[in-house]
Structure formats: structure tokens, C-alpha cells
Amino acid sequence: MIRQRMIELRGKRSQQEMAELIGISQQQYSNIEQGKRGIKPKYFKKFEVVFNEDIHKLAPDIFLLENTP
């Protein structure tokens, strides 16, 4: 699942810029944005601060319950 909200909020900033603000590599950031990797809980707050958005809205797929339709 591509995390469209993250892409929208990133705007004209590069993935490299976003990764530096969060404190991860550009490759890690790219994988997170593309939905190939999850966001580690230790970075939740950083993502919220950098994007000024609740983590549940940035990456709702992380919080889906297994049995949710």
C-alpha cells in the first residue's frame, strides 16, 4: 500500500530531505513511503512532528486489525 498521505504532505521536498529530518536513510524512507516497510514505533513521534499529522493518518495500514474487513 503506497502511503499517499505521506507523499502529499512531503510536497516538493525530496525523500532525502524527509529522511534527514526523521533520522533515517533515504532508502528506508523510500521503502516506508512505498509501503514496503513499516514505520518502527520508535520513529512514530518523529514522523508526527515532521509531517504535523497523526501517525494513524500517515500510515493507517500499520494499525489495521488482522480481522478487520
N, CA, C and O atoms as a printed pandas DataFrame, in Angstrom:
     atom_number atom_name residue_name chain_id  residue_number  x_coord  y_coord  z_coord
0              1         N          MET        A               1    0.842   -1.186    0.000
1              2        CA          MET        A               1    0.000    0.000    0.000
2              3         C          MET        A               1    0.881    1.241    0.000
3              4         O          MET        A               1    1.650    1.454    0.938
4              5         N          ILE        A               2    0.780    2.041   -1.017
5              6        CA          ILE        A               2    1.519    3.294   -1.066
6              7         C          ILE        A               2    0.876    4.258   -0.086
7              8         O          ILE        A               2   -0.346    4.397   -0.040
8              9         N          ARG        A               3    1.696    4.907    0.680
9             10        CA          ARG        A               3    1.196    5.840    1.695
10            11         C          ARG        A               3    1.040    7.222    1.059
11            12         O          ARG        A               3    1.898    8.096    1.181
12            13         N          GLN        A               4   -0.076    7.372    0.385
13            14        CA          GLN        A               4   -0.354    8.567   -0.397
14            15         C          GLN        A               4   -0.312    9.832    0.449
15            16         O          GLN        A               4    0.155   10.870   -0.020
16            17         N          ARG        A               5   -0.784    9.764    1.668
17            18        CA          ARG        A               5   -0.808   10.960    2.525
18            19         C          ARG        A               5    0.611   11.474    2.770
19            20         O          ARG        A               5    0.835   12.685    2.792
20            21         N          MET        A               6    1.563   10.570    2.954
21            22        CA          MET        A               6    2.948   10.976    3.166
22            23         C          MET        A               6    3.491   11.681    1.922
23            24         O          MET        A               6    4.205   12.678    2.032
24            25         N          ILE        A               7    3.156   11.172    0.765
25            26        CA          ILE        A               7    3.618   11.764   -0.488
26            27         C          ILE        A               7    3.022   13.158   -0.657
27            28         O          ILE        A               7    3.723   14.095   -1.039
28            29         N          GLU        A               8    1.737   13.292   -0.374
29            30        CA          GLU        A               8    1.072   14.593   -0.480
30            31         C          GLU        A               8    1.706   15.607    0.465
31            32         O          GLU        A               8    1.999   16.734    0.065
32            33         N          LEU        A               9    1.918   15.210    1.718
33            34        CA          LEU        A               9    2.464   16.131    2.705
34            35         C          LEU        A               9    3.938   16.459    2.450
35            36         O          LEU        A               9    4.413   17.532    2.825
36            37         N          ARG        A              10    4.646   15.547    1.821
37            38        CA          ARG        A              10    6.063   15.801    1.503
38            39         C          ARG        A              10    6.188   16.960    0.528
39            40         O          ARG        A              10    7.149   17.728    0.581
40            41         N          GLY        A              11    5.207   17.081   -0.367
41            42        CA          GLY        A              11    5.208   18.185   -1.325
42            43         C          GLY        A              11    6.426   18.165   -2.218
43            44         O          GLY        A              11    6.733   17.146   -2.836
44            45         N          LYS        A              12    7.117   19.278   -2.288
45            46        CA          LYS        A              12    8.280   19.413   -3.169
46            47         C          LYS        A              12    9.585   18.990   -2.495
47            48         O          LYS        A              12   10.642   18.994   -3.125
48            49         N          ARG        A              13    9.509   18.627   -1.222
49            50        CA          ARG        A              13   10.719   18.179   -0.538
50            51         C          ARG        A              13   11.113   16.800   -1.049
51            52         O          ARG        A              13   10.255   15.993   -1.407
52            53         N          SER        A              14   12.385   16.542   -1.081
53            54        CA          SER        A              14   12.878   15.251   -1.557
54            55         C          SER        A              14   12.772   14.198   -0.455
55            56         O          SER        A              14   12.639   14.519    0.726
56            57         N          GLN        A              15   12.832   12.957   -0.866
57            58        CA          GLN        A              15   12.857   11.870    0.113
58            59         C          GLN        A              15   14.090   11.999    1.001
59            60         O          GLN        A              15   14.030   11.695    2.192
60            61         N          GLN        A              16   15.194   12.442    0.437
61            62        CA          GLN        A              16   16.423   12.626    1.203
62            63         C          GLN        A              16   16.215   13.659    2.309
63            64         O          GLN        A              16   16.634   13.439    3.446
64            65         N          GLU        A              17   15.576   14.780    1.989
65            66        CA          GLU        A              17   15.298   15.808    2.989
66            67         C          GLU        A              17   14.432   15.256    4.115
67            68         O          GLU        A              17   14.702   15.491    5.293
68            69         N          MET        A              18   13.398   14.526    3.741
69            70        CA          MET        A              18   12.493   13.965    4.751
70            71         C          MET        A              18   13.225   12.958    5.632
71            72         O          MET        A              18   13.060   12.952    6.852
72            73         N          ALA        A              19   14.026   12.116    5.009
73            74        CA          ALA        A              19   14.780   11.111    5.752
74            75         C          ALA        A              19   15.710   11.767    6.764
75            76         O          ALA        A              19   15.820   11.304    7.899
76            77         N          GLU        A              20   16.379   12.842    6.360
77            78        CA          GLU        A              20   17.285   13.546    7.267
78            79         C          GLU        A              20   16.528   14.143    8.449
79            80         O          GLU        A              20   17.007   14.090    9.582
80            81         N          LEU        A              21   15.357   14.707    8.195
81            82        CA          LEU        A              21   14.548   15.280    9.280
82            83         C          LEU        A              21   14.109   14.216   10.280
83            84         O          LEU        A              21   14.025   14.478   11.480
84            85         N          ILE        A              22   13.834   13.030    9.786
85            86        CA          ILE        A              22   13.351   11.939   10.636
86            87         C          ILE        A              22   14.510   11.204   11.301
87            88         O          ILE        A              22   14.370   10.689   12.410
88            89         N          GLY        A              23   15.649   11.158   10.624
89            90        CA          GLY        A              23   16.814   10.477   11.168
90            91         C          GLY        A              23   16.980    9.053   10.663
91            92         O          GLY        A              23   17.473    8.180   11.377
92            93         N          ILE        A              24   16.565    8.832    9.427
93            94        CA          ILE        A              24   16.707    7.520    8.788
94            95         C          ILE        A              24   17.354    7.720    7.417
95            96         O          ILE        A              24   17.527    8.850    6.962
96            97         N          SER        A              25   17.707    6.616    6.769
97            98        CA          SER        A              25   18.307    6.727    5.435
98            99         C          SER        A              25   17.219    7.014    4.393
99           100         O          SER        A              25   16.031    6.786    4.623
100          101         N          GLN        A              26   17.665    7.517    3.251
101          102        CA          GLN        A              26   16.729    7.786    2.162
102          103         C          GLN        A              26   16.081    6.493    1.693
103          104         O          GLN        A              26   14.894    6.477    1.368
104          105         N          GLN        A              27   16.847    5.407    1.654
105          106        CA          GLN        A              27   16.311    4.118    1.222
106          107         C          GLN        A              27   15.227    3.630    2.179
107          108         O          GLN        A              27   14.188    3.131    1.749
108          109         N          GLN        A              28   15.479    3.779    3.481
109          110        CA          GLN        A              28   14.459    3.395    4.460
110          111         C          GLN        A              28   13.203    4.227    4.255
111          112         O          GLN        A              28   12.091    3.701    4.269
112          113         N          TYR        A              29   13.387    5.532    4.066
113          114        CA          TYR        A              29   12.241    6.411    3.873
114          115         C          TYR        A              29   11.458    6.004    2.630
115          116         O          TYR        A              29   10.230    5.927    2.663
116          117         N          SER        A              30   12.158    5.747    1.551
117          118        CA          SER        A              30   11.516    5.339    0.304
118          119         C          SER        A              30   10.697    4.069    0.506
119          120         O          SER        A              30    9.558    3.978    0.050
120          121         N          ASN        A              31   11.271    3.108    1.178
121          122        CA          ASN        A              31   10.561    1.848    1.436
122          123         C          ASN        A              31    9.323    2.058    2.299
123          124         O          ASN        A              31    8.303    1.400    2.093
124          125         N          ILE        A              32    9.406    2.958    3.253
125          126        CA          ILE        A              32    8.248    3.258    4.105
126          127         C          ILE        A              32    7.168    3.936    3.272
127          128         O          ILE        A              32    5.996    3.568    3.352
128          129         N          GLU        A              33    7.557    4.922    2.476
129          130        CA          GLU        A              33    6.589    5.656    1.652
130          131         C          GLU        A              33    5.905    4.733    0.652
131          132         O          GLU        A              33    4.720    4.900    0.365
132          133         N          GLN        A              34    6.631    3.774    0.128
133          134        CA          GLN        A              34    6.075    2.835   -0.843
134          135         C          GLN        A              34    5.287    1.706   -0.180
135          136         O          GLN        A              34    4.664    0.895   -0.866
136          137         N          GLY        A              35    5.312    1.652    1.134
137          138        CA          GLY        A              35    4.587    0.609    1.848
138          139         C          GLY        A              35    5.314   -0.717    1.887
139          140         O          GLY        A              35    4.726   -1.731    2.266
140          141         N          LYS        A              36    6.574   -0.732    1.506
141          142        CA          LYS        A              36    7.360   -1.970    1.536
142          143         C          LYS        A              36    7.826   -2.298    2.949
143          144         O          LYS        A              36    8.104   -3.454    3.268
144          145         N          ARG        A              37    7.907   -1.279    3.786
145          146        CA          ARG        A              37    8.322   -1.454    5.178
146          147         C          ARG        A              37    7.408   -0.646    6.070
147          148         O          ARG        A              37    6.822    0.351    5.649
148          149         N          GLY        A              38    7.296   -1.087    7.297
149          150        CA          GLY        A              38    6.527   -0.343    8.274
150          151         C          GLY        A              38    7.375    0.735    8.917
151          152         O          GLY        A              38    8.583    0.813    8.693
152          153         N          ILE        A              39    6.739    1.549    9.705
153          154        CA          ILE        A              39    7.441    2.564   10.480
154          155         C          ILE        A              39    7.694    1.976   11.857
155          156         O          ILE        A              39    6.761    1.555   12.541
156          157         N          LYS        A              40    8.940    1.950   12.255
157          158        CA          LYS        A              40    9.268    1.415   13.575
158          159         C          LYS        A              40    8.649    2.317   14.640
159          160         O          LYS        A              40    8.685    3.541   14.515
160          161         N          PRO        A              41    8.085    1.721   15.683
161          162        CA          PRO        A              41    7.438    2.515   16.727
162          163         C          PRO        A              41    8.318    3.628   17.300
163          164         O          PRO        A              41    7.812    4.679   17.695
164          165         N          LYS        A              42    9.629    3.399   17.346
165          166        CA          LYS        A              42   10.499    4.436   17.909
166          167         C          LYS        A              42   10.531    5.702   17.042
167          168         O          LYS        A              42   10.986    6.751   17.500
168          169         N          TYR        A              43   10.055    5.613   15.803
169          170        CA          TYR        A              43   10.023    6.771   14.910
170          171         C          TYR        A              43    8.639    7.401   14.778
171          172         O          TYR        A              43    8.496    8.416   14.097
172          173         N          PHE        A              44    7.624    6.829   15.407
173          174        CA          PHE        A              44    6.262    7.361   15.277
174          175         C          PHE        A              44    6.217    8.857   15.578
175          176         O          PHE        A              44    5.681    9.636   14.789
176          177         N          LYS        A              45    6.777    9.257   16.717
177          178        CA          LYS        A              45    6.706   10.656   17.129
178          179         C          LYS        A              45    7.441   11.560   16.140
179          180         O          LYS        A              45    6.973   12.656   15.832
180          181         N          LYS        A              46    8.586   11.103   15.644
181          182        CA          LYS        A              46    9.345   11.899   14.666
182          183         C          LYS        A              46    8.510   12.137   13.407
183          184         O          LYS        A              46    8.470   13.252   12.888
184          185         N          PHE        A              47    7.846   11.089   12.919
185          186        CA          PHE        A              47    7.002   11.225   11.733
186          187         C          PHE        A              47    5.874   12.212   12.012
187          188         O          PHE        A              47    5.559   13.050   11.166
188          189         N          GLU        A              48    5.267   12.118   13.187
189          190        CA          GLU        A              48    4.180   13.038   13.534
190          191         C          GLU        A              48    4.652   14.485   13.556
191          192         O          GLU        A              48    3.960   15.379   13.069
192          193         N          VAL        A              49    5.827   14.710   14.119
193          194        CA          VAL        A              49    6.357   16.072   14.211
194          195         C          VAL        A              49    6.734   16.604   12.826
195          196         O          VAL        A              49    6.367   17.724   12.471
196          197         N          VAL        A              50    7.456   15.813   12.054
197          198        CA          VAL        A              50    7.913   16.255   10.734
198          199         C          VAL        A              50    6.736   16.528    9.800
199          200         O          VAL        A              50    6.746   17.512    9.060
200          201         N          PHE        A              51    5.735   15.672    9.830
201          202        CA          PHE        A              51    4.576   15.827    8.944
202          203         C          PHE        A              51    3.451   16.643    9.559
203          204         O          PHE        A              51    2.516   17.045    8.866
204          205         N          ASN        A              52    3.545   16.889   10.867
205          206        CA          ASN        A              52    2.474   17.596   11.586
206          207         C          ASN        A              52    1.126   16.905   11.356
207          208         O          ASN        A              52    0.113   17.541   11.064
208          209         N          GLU        A              53    1.159   15.592   11.499
209          210        CA          GLU        A              53   -0.018   14.756   11.231
210          211         C          GLU        A              53    0.043   13.537   12.142
211          212         O          GLU        A              53    1.123   13.017   12.419
212          213         N          ASP        A              54   -1.106   13.087   12.601
213          214        CA          ASP        A              54   -1.187   11.901   13.437
214          215         C          ASP        A              54   -0.685   10.676   12.676
215          216         O          ASP        A              54   -1.003   10.497   11.500
216          217         N          ILE        A              55    0.091    9.847   13.341
217          218        CA          ILE        A              55    0.676    8.663   12.713
218          219         C          ILE        A              55   -0.404    7.732   12.152
219          220         O          ILE        A              55   -0.170    7.038   11.163
220          221         N          HIS        A              56   -1.578    7.716   12.775
221          222        CA          HIS        A              56   -2.683    6.875   12.297
222          223         C          HIS        A              56   -3.172    7.326   10.911
223          224         O          HIS        A              56   -3.653    6.514   10.120
224          225         N          LYS        A              57   -3.044    8.616   10.633
225          226        CA          LYS        A              57   -3.449    9.134    9.326
226          227         C          LYS        A              57   -2.343    8.962    8.282
227          228         O          LYS        A              57   -2.615    8.777    7.096
228          229         N          LEU        A              58   -1.096    9.027    8.742
229          230        CA          LEU        A              58    0.029    8.872    7.817
230          231         C          LEU        A              58    0.146    7.450    7.296
231          232         O          LEU        A              58    0.389    7.223    6.110
232          233         N          ALA        A              59   -0.028    6.504    8.193
233          234        CA          ALA        A              59    0.169    5.096    7.824
234          235         C          ALA        A              59   -0.912    4.234    8.477
235          236         O          ALA        A              59   -0.621    3.439    9.370
236          237         N          PRO        A              60   -2.149    4.393    8.035
237          238        CA          PRO        A              60   -3.238    3.651    8.665
238          239         C          PRO        A              60   -3.090    2.141    8.562
239          240         O          PRO        A              60   -3.616    1.408    9.399
240          241         N          ASP        A              61   -2.384    1.675    7.550
241          242        CA          ASP        A              61   -2.214    0.231    7.363
242          243         C          ASP        A              61   -1.458   -0.420    8.519
243          244         O          ASP        A              61   -1.622   -1.615    8.766
244          245         N          ILE        A              62   -0.650    0.336    9.217
245          246        CA          ILE        A              62    0.108   -0.209   10.348
246          247         C          ILE        A              62   -0.838   -0.614   11.471
247          248         O          ILE        A              62   -0.573   -1.564   12.208
248          249         N          PHE        A              63   -1.939    0.113   11.593
249          250        CA          PHE        A              63   -2.829   -0.059   12.730
250          251         C          PHE        A              63   -4.076   -0.882   12.443
251          252         O          PHE        A              63   -4.934   -1.027   13.314
252          253         N          LEU        A              64   -4.186   -1.419   11.242
253          254        CA          LEU        A              64   -5.335   -2.258   10.918
254          255         C          LEU        A              64   -5.298   -3.555   11.729
255          256         O          LEU        A              64   -4.247   -4.178   11.884
256          257         N          LEU        A              65   -6.424   -3.932   12.222
257          258        CA          LEU        A              65   -6.516   -5.204   12.927
258          259         C          LEU        A              65   -6.590   -6.329   11.918
259          260         O          LEU        A              65   -7.168   -6.169   10.843
260          261         N          GLU        A              66   -6.021   -7.440   12.250
261          262        CA          GLU        A              66   -5.948   -8.580   11.337
262          263         C          GLU        A              66   -7.325   -9.015   10.837
263          264         O          GLU        A              66   -7.461   -9.406    9.677
264          265         N          ASN        A              67   -8.338   -8.953   11.687
265          266        CA          ASN        A              67   -9.661   -9.439   11.329
266          267         C          ASN        A              67  -10.614   -8.335   10.883
267          268         O          ASN        A              67  -11.818   -8.562   10.767
268          269         N          THR        A              68  -10.083   -7.147   10.635
269          270        CA          THR        A              68  -10.924   -6.045   10.200
270          271         C          THR        A              68  -11.241   -6.204    8.723
271          272         O          THR        A              68  -10.338   -6.417    7.914
272          273         N          PRO        A              69  -12.531   -6.101    8.356
273          274        CA          PRO        A              69  -12.898   -6.242    6.949
274          275         C          PRO        A              69  -12.383   -5.099    6.104
275          276         O          PRO        A              69  -12.610   -5.074    4.895
